[in-house]
Amino acid sequence: MDYLAKLENQSIYILREAFNKFENLAMLWSIGKDSTVLLWLARKAFFGHVPFPLVHVDTTYKIASMIEYRDQLVKDWKLQLVVGKNEPVLKSGVTYPNGKATRVECCGTLKKDALKQVLEKHHFTGVIVGVRRDEEPTRAKERYFSPRDKNMEWNVEDQPPELWDQFKTDFEKGTHIRIHPLLHWTELNVWEYIERENIPVIPLYFANGKGERYRSLGCAPCTAPIKSNAHNVREIIEELRRTKTPERACRAQDKESEDAFEKLRRDGYM
C-alpha cells in the first residue's frame, strides 16, 4: 500500500466514524482543492453517495467562476447544498470591500457568524472540515474530532488526546464538533491525490496567460494570485516540491495582525 492509499484509508475511516457517532452532520465546502478532495473522499467512503449536506458560506465576494464551478459540481454529482449568508451585515454594507470593516472583522461576520447562523437554522451539531495541520500554525493545534462549546468557541488548551487512532467521540450534550479528516495531509499530498484520482478542480489553480495562478482561494479582495507557469496538476506538484513560500502567503487577512487568525478560530472560524 503506498502512502496516498494510507492517507485515503485514514480519512475514510474518520469520515465513517463521524457518520456513525454523530447525528445531524454537515460538510463545509469552500470550493477549494482541500474541501473538494474531502468531498471526493466522502463519495468514496459512502459508495458514491454523500449522506450529509454540504454547507457553503457565501460572502458574496468570491470569484465568480468559483460559484459557477460549485453549482455545476452540485448538479453533476447530485449533491445537497446549503448556502449560508450573513444577510443583515451584507445589507448594512459593513464589510472590508466597502471600507467599513477590517479584513479580520469582515471574515468574522461574513464567515464565522454566517456559519453559526446556518448551524443554528439547520440544527447541525457536527461539521466536517477540510483543514490540514501544515496549512497554518493555528490549525496544527486541532484534533481529528475537535470539540467546541455551544457558541462554537474553541478552547485550544483543552483538547482530547488522540493516541494510536483512539478518538474521543462521546461529548457532553450541546457540544459542537468539528471533524478534520485531512488533518494529516500536506498541500503536496492533496495535489498528488488529485493527480492520481483525476479529481476535477477549479481552473483558477492553473496558470493563465499572464503567468499567474491561485495557490489558495478565498474572497477576491483578500486573495492574490502567485507568479507561476504551472498549467496542469503535474506542473503544480513539481512547483510545490521546489517552493519555500507558505501556502497562505497570498491571503491578506492572515497578515493583518500576528494573532488575528488564532482569535478568529477560537471564536468559531473555519
C-alpha positions as CSV (number, residue, x, y, z in Angstrom):
1,M,0.0,0.0,0.0
2,D,1.5,3.4,-1.0
3,Y,1.4,6.5,1.2
4,L,-1.5,8.0,-0.7
5,A,-3.6,4.9,-0.1
6,K,-2.7,5.1,3.6
7,L,-3.8,8.8,3.7
8,E,-7.0,7.9,1.9
9,N,-7.8,5.0,4.2
10,Q,-7.3,7.0,7.4
11,S,-9.5,9.8,6.1
12,I,-12.3,7.4,5.0
13,Y,-12.1,5.8,8.4
14,I,-12.6,9.1,10.1
15,L,-15.5,10.1,7.9
16,R,-17.3,6.8,8.6
17,E,-16.6,7.1,12.3
18,A,-18.0,10.6,12.3
19,F,-21.1,9.4,10.4
20,N,-21.6,6.5,12.9
21,K,-21.1,8.6,16.1
22,F,-22.8,11.9,15.4
23,E,-26.2,13.0,14.2
24,N,-27.1,16.0,12.0
25,L,-23.7,16.2,10.3
26,A,-22.8,18.6,7.5
27,M,-19.6,19.2,5.5
28,L,-18.1,22.6,4.8
29,W,-17.3,23.1,1.2
30,S,-15.2,26.2,0.3
31,I,-14.9,25.1,-3.4
32,G,-11.2,24.9,-3.0
33,K,-8.8,22.0,-3.6
34,D,-8.8,20.6,0.0
35,S,-12.6,20.6,0.6
36,T,-13.1,19.2,-3.0
37,V,-10.7,16.3,-2.1
38,L,-12.6,15.8,1.1
39,L,-15.9,15.7,-0.9
40,W,-14.3,13.1,-3.2
41,L,-13.3,11.0,-0.2
42,A,-16.8,11.2,1.2
43,R,-18.2,9.9,-2.1
44,K,-15.7,7.0,-1.8
45,A,-16.5,6.4,1.8
46,F,-20.2,6.1,1.1
47,F,-20.1,4.4,-2.3
48,G,-20.8,7.3,-4.5
49,H,-23.4,9.0,-2.2
50,V,-22.7,11.8,0.2
51,P,-25.1,11.2,3.1
52,F,-25.0,14.7,4.6
53,P,-25.5,18.2,3.2
54,L,-22.7,20.4,2.0
55,V,-22.5,23.9,3.5
56,H,-21.0,26.8,1.5
57,V,-20.6,30.0,3.4
58,D,-21.0,32.6,0.7
59,T,-19.6,36.1,1.5
60,T,-20.8,37.2,-2.0
61,Y,-17.2,38.3,-2.6
62,K,-15.9,35.1,-4.1
63,I,-14.5,35.0,-7.6
64,A,-17.5,34.5,-10.0
65,S,-16.0,31.3,-11.6
66,M,-15.9,29.7,-8.1
67,I,-19.7,29.9,-7.8
68,E,-20.1,28.6,-11.4
69,Y,-17.9,25.6,-10.5
70,R,-19.8,25.0,-7.3
71,D,-23.2,24.9,-9.0
72,Q,-22.0,22.7,-11.8
73,L,-20.5,20.1,-9.5
74,V,-23.6,20.1,-7.3
75,K,-25.6,19.3,-10.4
76,D,-23.2,16.7,-11.8
77,W,-22.7,14.8,-8.5
78,K,-26.3,15.3,-7.3
79,L,-25.2,16.9,-4.0
80,Q,-27.4,18.5,-1.4
81,L,-26.1,22.1,-0.9
82,V,-27.0,24.6,1.8
83,V,-25.7,28.2,1.1
84,G,-25.3,30.4,4.1
85,K,-25.0,34.2,4.0
86,N,-25.0,36.9,6.7
87,E,-27.8,38.9,5.1
88,P,-28.1,41.6,7.8
89,V,-24.4,42.5,7.5
90,L,-24.4,42.4,3.7
91,K,-27.4,44.7,3.7
92,S,-25.8,47.1,6.1
93,G,-22.6,47.2,4.0
94,V,-20.3,46.9,7.0
95,T,-17.6,44.9,5.1
96,Y,-14.0,45.3,4.2
97,P,-14.6,45.9,0.4
98,N,-16.9,48.7,1.4
99,G,-14.2,50.2,3.7
100,K,-16.3,49.8,6.8
101,A,-14.5,46.9,8.4
102,T,-11.1,45.4,8.7
103,R,-10.3,42.2,6.8
104,V,-10.5,40.2,10.1
105,E,-13.7,41.8,11.2
106,C,-15.2,41.1,7.7
107,C,-14.1,37.4,8.0
108,G,-15.7,37.3,11.4
109,T,-19.1,38.5,10.3
110,L,-19.3,37.1,6.8
111,K,-17.8,33.7,7.5
112,K,-17.8,32.9,11.2
113,D,-21.2,34.4,12.1
114,A,-22.7,33.2,8.8
115,L,-21.6,29.7,9.6
116,K,-23.1,29.9,13.1
117,Q,-26.4,31.1,11.6
118,V,-26.5,28.1,9.2
119,L,-25.7,25.6,12.0
120,E,-28.5,27.0,14.3
121,K,-31.0,27.2,11.5
122,H,-30.5,23.5,10.4
123,H,-29.5,22.2,13.8
124,F,-26.2,20.8,12.6
125,T,-24.3,19.5,15.6
126,G,-21.2,18.4,13.8
127,V,-19.3,19.8,10.8
128,I,-16.7,18.1,8.6
129,V,-14.0,20.5,7.6
130,G,-11.0,20.1,5.2
131,V,-8.3,21.8,7.3
132,R,-4.7,20.5,7.3
133,R,-2.1,20.8,10.1
134,D,0.6,22.1,7.6
135,E,-1.6,24.9,6.3
136,E,-1.1,27.3,9.1
137,P,0.1,27.2,12.7
138,T,-3.3,27.5,14.5
139,R,-4.7,24.6,12.5
140,A,-1.8,22.4,13.7
141,K,-3.4,22.6,17.2
142,E,-6.6,20.9,16.0
143,R,-7.7,17.3,16.7
144,Y,-9.5,15.0,14.3
145,F,-12.5,15.3,16.5
146,S,-12.3,18.7,17.9
147,P,-15.0,19.9,20.4
148,R,-16.4,23.5,20.6
149,D,-18.9,24.8,23.1
150,K,-22.5,25.7,22.1
151,N,-21.3,29.1,20.8
152,M,-18.7,27.4,18.6
153,E,-15.8,28.7,20.7
154,W,-12.7,26.6,20.7
155,N,-10.7,26.1,23.9
156,V,-7.4,25.2,22.3
157,E,-5.7,24.4,25.6
158,D,-8.4,21.8,26.5
159,Q,-8.4,19.3,23.6
160,P,-8.8,15.5,24.0
161,P,-5.7,13.4,23.3
162,E,-5.8,11.2,20.2
163,L,-3.2,8.5,20.5
164,W,-3.0,5.3,18.4
165,D,-6.1,6.3,16.4
166,Q,-8.2,6.2,19.6
167,F,-10.7,9.1,19.1
168,K,-13.0,10.6,21.7
169,T,-16.5,10.8,20.2
170,D,-18.6,11.0,23.4
171,F,-19.1,14.6,24.3
172,E,-21.4,16.5,26.6
173,K,-24.8,17.5,25.2
174,G,-24.6,20.8,23.4
175,T,-21.0,20.3,22.3
176,H,-20.4,21.4,18.7
177,I,-17.9,19.0,16.9
178,R,-15.5,19.8,14.1
179,I,-14.2,16.8,12.3
180,H,-11.0,17.1,10.3
181,P,-10.3,14.0,8.1
182,L,-7.5,15.8,6.2
183,L,-5.5,16.9,9.2
184,H,-2.6,14.6,8.4
185,W,-2.3,15.6,4.7
186,T,0.0,18.2,3.2
187,E,-0.6,20.5,0.4
188,L,1.7,18.3,-1.8
189,N,-0.3,15.2,-0.8
190,V,-3.5,16.9,-1.8
191,W,-2.2,17.6,-5.3
192,E,-0.7,14.2,-5.7
193,Y,-4.0,12.7,-4.8
194,I,-5.8,15.0,-7.2
195,E,-3.5,13.7,-9.9
196,R,-3.9,10.1,-9.0
197,E,-7.7,10.3,-8.8
198,N,-8.2,12.8,-11.7
199,I,-10.4,15.0,-9.4
200,P,-11.9,18.0,-11.2
201,V,-10.7,21.2,-9.6
202,I,-11.4,24.8,-10.5
203,P,-9.2,26.2,-13.3
204,L,-8.1,29.1,-11.1
205,Y,-5.4,26.9,-9.7
206,F,-3.7,26.7,-13.1
207,A,-1.5,29.4,-14.7
208,N,-3.3,31.8,-17.0
209,G,-1.9,33.8,-19.9
210,K,-0.3,36.3,-17.6
211,G,1.8,33.6,-15.8
212,E,-0.3,33.7,-12.7
213,R,-2.4,31.2,-10.7
214,Y,-4.1,30.9,-7.4
215,R,-2.5,28.7,-4.8
216,S,-5.1,29.4,-2.1
217,L,-8.7,30.6,-2.8
218,G,-10.7,33.0,-0.7
219,C,-12.6,36.2,-1.2
220,A,-11.5,38.2,-4.3
221,P,-10.5,41.4,-2.4
222,C,-8.2,39.5,0.0
223,T,-6.7,36.8,-2.2
224,A,-4.0,37.3,-4.7
225,P,-2.6,35.0,-7.4
226,I,1.1,34.0,-7.4
227,K,3.5,34.1,-10.3
228,S,3.5,30.6,-11.8
229,N,3.8,28.8,-15.1
230,A,2.2,25.6,-13.8
231,H,-0.6,24.8,-16.3
232,N,-1.6,21.4,-15.0
233,V,-1.6,19.2,-11.9
234,R,1.8,17.6,-12.6
235,E,3.5,21.0,-13.0
236,I,1.9,22.2,-9.7
237,I,3.3,19.2,-8.0
238,E,6.8,19.9,-9.3
239,E,6.5,23.6,-8.4
240,L,5.5,22.7,-4.8
241,R,8.5,20.4,-4.4
242,R,10.7,23.4,-5.1
243,T,9.0,26.3,-3.4
244,K,9.7,27.6,0.1
245,T,6.9,30.2,0.1
246,P,4.0,29.4,2.6
247,E,0.7,28.3,1.0
248,R,-1.3,31.2,2.5
249,A,1.2,33.9,1.7
250,C,-1.3,35.3,-0.8
251,R,-4.1,35.6,1.8
252,A,-4.1,39.2,3.1
253,Q,-6.3,38.6,6.2
254,D,-3.6,36.4,7.7
255,K,-1.2,39.3,7.8
256,E,-3.5,41.8,9.5
257,S,-2.1,41.1,13.0
258,E,0.1,38.4,14.4
259,D,-2.6,36.6,16.4
260,A,-5.7,37.6,14.3
261,F,-6.2,34.2,12.7
262,E,-6.0,32.3,16.0
263,K,-8.5,34.7,17.6
264,L,-10.9,34.1,14.7
265,R,-10.5,30.3,15.1
266,R,-11.0,30.4,18.8
267,D,-14.3,32.2,18.2
268,G,-15.5,29.6,15.7
269,Y,-13.9,30.4,12.4
270,M,-13.2,27.5,10.0
